[in-house]
Amino acid sequence: MKNDIEKILLTKEEIQDKVKMIGEQISQDYKDKTPVLVCILKGGVIFLSDLMKHISIPINIDFMSVSSYGDSTKSSGVVKIKKDIDIDISNRHVLIIEDIVDSGLTLKYINNYFTNHNVASVKLCALLDKPEAHKSDLDIDYLGFEVGNEFVVGYGLDYAQEYRNLPYIGILKKEIYK
C-alpha cells in the first residue's frame, strides 16, 4: 500500500494532535449536555474512535451509512441512506462526525435530514475539508485540516474499500485510480 502513495499529507502525529484539540473543544462546548455523535460510515470510524477518547463529557454514539460515491473517486450527487441511526434524537444535540467534506452535497443532505427530526441542534465535525471541491455551502463547526483537491486515502479514507488502515493521510498515485 505504501508504494501506492504519492505523498504523505498528514502524519499520524499531526492527526492525533488535531483530534485531541477537537475533542477538548467539543468537551467545553457541550459541557452541560450529552450530545449524540453520529458517525458517517465507513470513513468516519477511525476518526470517531480516536476523537471520543479525548471527549471528557458523557456522549452517546450512533452510526449512519450513506453513499454517493460507490467505487468512484467523484461523488454522484445522489445520496442513499444505507443504514439509519437507532437512537431517538428528538430534542438532542447531534454532532455529525465525518471523515472528509468533498462536494458538501452529502453533508447538506444529512444536515437537513437531522434538522427535520426535531433536534435541539446539529453541528458538523470533519477531519478534512476540500474547499475547492464544494458544490454546496455548509458550515463545518469543528474542522481538522483543509486539503487540496487531490484524492486522499488513509485514516479511514478509502479508494474502492482499500487504504483505510493507513495510520496517516496520503495522496493516492493517479495511476492507481485511473
N, C-alpha and C positions, 0 to 999 in steps of 0.2 A: 504493500500500500504506500509506503514512504516514497517509492520510486515514481508514483503517480502524482506526487505533489510538486508543483512548480516552485512554490514559495510558502514558507510559514508566515502567516499574518499575525497571529496572536499565540504566544506561548502558553503553556499550561499555567505558569506562574502569573502571567498578566491576567488571564481569565479568572483565576482563583481570587486574586486581589480585588478585581472589579465585582465579582459575585458577592464577596464579603461586604463590600461597601453598599451594594444594593440591598442586601439582607438587613444590614443595620439601619438603613434609611426606611425600609418598609416597617421594621420594628418600631421606629419612632413615630411614623405617620399613622400607624394603626394601633397605637399603644393601649387604647381602651376598647378595642374591637377584636373580634375573631373573624378575620377575613377568610374567604374561600379562595384558595389558589387553584385555578383551573388550568391545568397543563394541556397544551395542544400537542397531541401525539403525532408522530413518534419523536420528532426532533427536540421537543422541549423537555424530555425526560431527564437527561443528564443535568441540564441547567436547573430544573426544579429540585432534583435530588441534592445538588450542591447548595442551592440557594436556601432551602429550608433549614439547613444546618446552621445558617447564620441569622435566622429569624428567631428572636427571643421571646415572642409572644405566642399565645395559642393560635393555631391555624387549623383549618380543615383543608383537605386537598381532594380534587376530583380530576377526571380526565375527559377530554373530548377529542375525538378523531375527526378531522375534516380533510378534504382533499381538493386540490385544484391543480396538482402537478402530474400525478401518475409517475411515470419514469422519465419524464421530460425535464429539461433544465429551465423551462419557462412556464409560468402559471397559465392555465387555460382560461382563468377568469370565472369559471363555473365552479361554485363551491358546493360540495356534497358533504353532509354530516354523516359520517360512518358510525360514530359512537357518541351518543349524547351523555351529558352528565347524569349522575344518580342523585346528588344532593338537591334538596329543595333550597333554592337560592332567593326565594321571596324575602324582601327586606334585608338582604345580606349584602355585605361589601365584597364584590367579586374582583379578583385580580387575575387577569388573563396572563399566563406565562407562555411566552413564545420564543422559539429559537432565533428566528430572523424575520424581519419585515422587508419584503421584497416589493411587490406591486402595491401592497396595502389593501388589496381588494378582499382577501380572505379575512383579515382582521377587522375591516369595516363591517363585513357581514356578521362576524361573531359578536362584535361590539353591539350592533343593532339587535341581534338575537337576544343577548342578555338584557339589554335595556328594555325590551318588550316583555321581560319576565318579572317586572315589578321589583327590581333590585334597589338597594339603598344607594349603591354606586358601582360603577365599572371603571377600572383602570387597567392600563396595559403595561406589562413588563416584558421587554425584549432584550435578549443578549446582543443581537446585532440589528443594525438598520442600514438599508441600502437606499439613501435618499434619492439618488439618481434614477432609481427604478420605479419610484412611486407613481401610481396612476390614480391614487385616492388620497385625500387629505385625512390625516388622523394624528392625534397626539399620543406620543409614547411617554408615559409618566415616569417610568424607570427604564433607563437605557444603559446598556453596557458600552457598546462601541459602534461607531459609524464605519462602514466599509465601502469600498468602491463597488462597481458593478460586475466584478469578477465572480466566477462560480466558485463558492467556498464550501468546504467539507470539513468534517471533524467535530468533536464535542457535541454529538447529536445530529449534526447536519450530514445529509447523505447525498449520494448520487446513485440511483437505482438500488436503494436499500443498503449500500455499502459505504464504508468510511466513517460511520457514526462513532466507532470506538476509538478513533484517534484522540489523544489527550489534548491536542492543540487544534487551531483552526488554520487551514491552509487553502491556497488556491489550487484547484484541480487542473492538471495539464489539459489543454484543449483537445489534444488527440484522444483523450480518454472518452470524452462525451460527444465527439462529432460524429 
